[in-house]
Amino acid sequence: MWPTDQAAAANAVERMRSTLTAAEGRPAGPRVAQELLAAAVHLHVALFESGERFPAFAEEDGVTATEVVIAASHLLEAADVEIFELQLWDAWGVR
């Protein structure tokens, strides 16, 4: 991300976090999750392709191994990618 966008991006992330739960503490709907995840994937890949190398999330974000496995499984399913294909990408050094 470019330095001039840092403050705006941080503000957007904070607003997003504060609005992710709907009334009565229930999570926002599935479409909100889809849009946020798609935006995060696009941003992560754009930064990667521009030469940035960084972990997918910071330790202090508190993402658990279970959450990663669930999300990764759903990402692979949505993109119609099998585990075998993912292993091939890793073997080819595409990361």
N, C-alpha and C positions, 0 to 999 in steps of 0.2 A: 504494500500500500504506500502511496506517496505521502510524504510528510504533511502536506497541506490538507490531506483528507483524514489525518489521524483523529483530530478532535471531533469532527463530524461522525466518523465511524464509531468512536467510543460512545458518543451520545446516542447514536442509533442502537448500539448493542445494549446499553443501559435501558433505553426505552423499551426495547424488545423484551428484555428479561422482566421488566416490571409489568408487562401486559400479557405474558404468556398464560396466565391463569384467568379463566373467565369467572363469572359470578359463582359464589359459593365454593371457591377453591378448586373447581374442576379445571382440567387442562383445556387449553384452546383446542379447536377442532383439528381433524386430520389434515385439512387443506392448508391450514397455517403451518403445520409441521412440514408438509411437503414443500411449500414455498421457501421456508427458512432453510431447510436442508439443501434444496436445489441451489439457493443463493450461496450458501456456505461452500458447497462443492465447486461451483463456478469460480468463486473467489480463490479458494485453495489452489485450484489447478492454474488459474491465471498467474498467481504469485509463483507457483512452481515453474511454470513455463518461462517466467521472466528471470529465473535464476535463483529465486529465494528458496532456501532449504530450512525447514523448521518442523517441529513436531506438530501433529494434527491438533493437539490441545495442550495446554500447560497443566502441570501437576496440580496446581492450586484450583483448577477448574472442577476438580472432584469427579471426573468421569470414571466410572468403574469398568472393570473388564467385562462384566455382564452387559452393561450398556453398549460397549464397543461391539461385542459379538452380535447382539441383537441388531444394532444399526448396520453393521457390516453385512450381515446376512440379508437384511432387507434391501440394502443398496445393490448387492450382487443380484438378488432376485429381480429387482426393478430394471436393472440393466441387462438382464438375461445373460449373466456371466456365471459360469460354473467354477467351482473351487479349482478344478484342474486347469482351467484357463488362467486363473489368477496365479497359480503356481508357475505356469509357463511365462507369464509377464515377469514374475520375480526372477526366474532363471535367465531371462533375456536381459535383465538389468533395466527394465522399463519402470523406473521410479525416481 
